[in-house]
Amino acid sequence: MLQPALSLVLEALREIRDSREKPFRVSRATLNRLLESRPDHNVADIAAKAAALGQVRDRVCVCMKCPHLARSRTQTVFGVGNPDAELMFVGEAPGADEDARGEPFVGRAGQLLTRIIETMGLSRDEVYIANILKCRPDMPKGVSGNRPPTPEEMRTCIGYLIEQIKIIQPRVVVALGATAVEGLLGARRMMRELRGKWHSYHD
């Protein structure tokens, strides 16, 4: 599922790398690296983004818009990474592992995503990772596994992701799977119609 997304982002990633004065290294993001990445952004810009994301996170933590999800969740899963990231990954919803840890993409799919990010010469701290839904979709009692979010759940929760994108202002957003594409583009489409093409995102 992640391989097509990887191929779509490589060209933009090369442009991002070429715009840097120093080669990319796999290391923890530091303020100096952030400023190298976006030289027009100063310390105050980055701090303001982090503070704005924190305010959105606070609202997400107490969100009750979907009562059934608020009852079933262990905790909300907001997002993680660089508040000034040029590259953002968006999945569909937290799974059981993410619900337990409060961080997106920490299960098996997350391990694959981490390897892909590292293959690009980046670390998770240098990109931003989030989901359409901030709560794990509930499952019937006694049933294991995960389910995709419903269209109504996505419509209810998408506003938080839109706020994240507006604050971070990434150059590239990679939708990880058909459900994430539906949430971002607002319509269900066949993946074969979408792969290999760039799409403009407008909130």
N, C-alpha and C positions, 0 to 999 in steps of 0.2 A: 504493500500500500504506500510506503514512503518513497520507494524508488522513483516513481514518476515525479513526485514533488521535488526530489533531489535534482533530477535532470533539468527541471524548469528553472531552478534558482542558480545553477552554476554560472550562467552568463553574467547575471547581475552581481554574483559574488566576485567574479573576476574583476568587474569594474570597481567594486568596493575595495578590493585588494590593491588594484593599480593606483587608486587615489591616495594610498597611504605612503608616507615618506619612508617607513620602515616595513620590513617583511612581517607578515602575520606570524605569530607564534602561539602555540597552545599554552595559555597561561591564564591565571585568574585576572579578570578585568580590574584594572586600577584606574584611578582618575586620569592619570597621564595618558593611558591607552584610549580612554573615552575622548579626551580632547584631541588626540591624534586622529581619531576616527571622524570627528566632526569639529574641525578647527574653528568653525564659526560659533560653536557652543561653548560658553564659559562655565565656570564652576556654578554660578548662580542658576544658569539654565538647567543644568543636570539636577541640582538640588531641588529646583522647583518641580521638575518632572517627578522625582522620587516622592516629594511631598504630596503632589496631586494624586499619584497612584495610591499613596497611603490613605488618602481621604476616600477614594473609591473602595479600597479594600475594607475600610471600616464599615461602609454601608453594606457591602456584600456579606460581611460576617454576621449581620443581624437581619439579613433579607428574609422575608416571609412571603414573597410574592407567589411562590408555589408551595402551598401548605403541606402537600404530601411529600415533597422533597425536603422541606425544612424539618419534618418529623423524622424522616428516615436517615438523613445524613449524619455522619459523625462530626463533620466540620465542613466548611466551605473550602474550595480550592480556587484561589484567586489567580495566581500567575507568578512566574519567577524569572529572574534574569536582569539584564541591563536596561535601566529605564530610558536610556538613550540609544537603544539598539537600532541598527540599520536593517536587521534581519529578524523577522518574527514568525514563529510557528504557531498555528492554531489547530487544535484538535476538536473533537466533538464534545466530550464530557469526561469527568473523572471516572475511573473504575474503582474497584475495591481497594487496591493498594494506595491510590491517590487519596481516596476518602479517609484512609487510616492515617496517612502522613501529612495531608494538607498541602501537597505539592504536585503539580501536573507532571505526567509522564515519568513515573518512577517504577512502573511494572515492566513487563517484558517488552512492550512497545516502547517504553521510555528508554530501555537499555539500547534498543536498536537506534532510536533517535539520537541518543548520546554518541553512539559510534559514528553515525552519519555526520553529526556536527563536528566531531573530532577529525574525521577524514577531510573535512573542509579546511582544517587548520584553525578551528575555533574551539571555544569551550562553551558549556551551557551558560556560564556567567556573562558571555559576550553577546548572546542573543536573548530574545525574550520568548517565553513559552506560555501559552494560555489555552483555554478551551472556550467553546461557545457557551456551555453550561458551567456554572460554578458549583453545582451540587451533583453528586452521583445520582443518576436516575434510579428510582426505587425499583426493587424486585419483589415479586410475591414471596411471602413467608416460606422459608424452607427451600427456595430456589437460589442456586448459586449462579455466578456469571454476571455479565453486564448486558444492558440493553441500550440501544441508541435513543437519544432524546426524541420526544415527539415534536412535531412542528409548533404546537402551542407552547411547549416548554422553551423552545428556541426563541420564539417571538418574545416571550416574557423576559428572557435573560439576556438577549443580544445587546441591549442597551449598555450593559456593563463592559462588554468587549469593545463596543464602539468607543466608549470613553477611553479605554486603554489604548486603542489605536490612535485616537486623537492626541493623547498625551505623549506617547512614545514617538509617533510620526516615523515609523520604519519606512525604508525605501522599498522593501520587498516583504510581502506576507505570503507564507506558504501554507495552504490549506491541506491538512493531513486527512484526506479521505473525502468521500462523497457527502457525508453529513456536514462536515465543516464547510465544504463548498456551498452547500445549500444554505447554511446559516449566513455565510458572508455575502453571497450573491443574491439571496432571497428567492431562489427557485430551485426545484429539483431538476437535475440534468444528468444525462448519462455521462459517465466518466470518459468514455471514448470520444465524446464531443468536446471535452475540456482539455485532455492531455495534449501536451506539445504546443500549447498556446498561452500567451500572456493575456491576463484579464485585468481590467482597471477596476479598482475598488473605490466605491463612493458610498459614504455613510448616509 
